[in-house]
Structures are given as C-alpha cells and as structure tokens.
Amino acid sequence: MRPKTRLDPVIKLEEQKEERKLAEMAAAGRQVRSAEQALTDARSRAEADHRRSALAIDWQITEMAHARALVDVHSAERAVHQAHVVATTSREAYRAVHSKAEALRRVAATRVEEILMARAKAEAKELDELGVLTFNSRSRAA
C-alpha cells in the first residue's frame, strides 16, 4: 500500500488544474476546427459565381452580395487566427501546469520510496534483533 505524504493534497489540486487546462485546450481545439470550417464555408460562398443574364440592378445586387461574401471571408480568417492564438495560449498553459504536476508527482514518488526504504530497513533491523535474541536464548539454554 502506498504511504501517504504531505504532498498528496497538493498533487491532487495540481491534477485538477491539469484536467481543467486539458479541457480548455480541447475546447480551444474544437474552436479552431469550427473557425476553419466557417472559413471554408465562407470561401466557397465567395467563390461561387451567381451572375446570370439579368438586369443591371440584379448584377449590382449580386456584386454587393459578393463583396459581402469577401468581407465574411476576411472576418472568418481573423476568427481562425484568433482561435489559433487561443489554442496556442491554452496549450502553453497546459504544458506549464502539466510540468508542475509531473514534478510534484516525481517528488512524491521519491518521498514514497524513501518511506518504504525506511520501513524495510526498520523491519530488517527488527528481524535481526529477533534473530539475535533467539540465538542468544538458544545458546543460554544449551
């Protein structure tokens, strides 16, 4: 059984932070994919040619719609860029929290090993003392 250390509650808190940052990083990844899909959709709408034989007013409306589609493409590009920035920031935050939690886990593992070694040493010493007592009691009895 793993002995308890004073670091266990700290490790638990850091692991909770790590899980939250991982969830934030996943949400940022989903946001990037969503923004990229919106950009793809906006580009396909902007590339579509809706001109046909019609009156000049219809052509003007089509040109205005095309201009609006280009504006939508630019705003979708900005959204993708912003989503990438958020994802990068989230990834860096997760990396920092993960490395801190991992360092605490390593320190706790070292401490647990020290405790187990001390227990084993104490048990070996006790068994040696029992062996000496048994040997001495047999030597006196003989």
Secondary structure, DSSP 8 states (H G I E B T S, - for coil): -----TTHHHHHHHHHHHHHHHHHHHHHHHHHHHHHHHHHHHHHHHH-----S--HHHHHHHHHHHHHHHHHHHHHHHHHHHHHHHHHHHHHHHHHHHHHHHHHHHHHHHHHHHHHHHHHHHHHHHHHHHHHHHHHHHHHH-
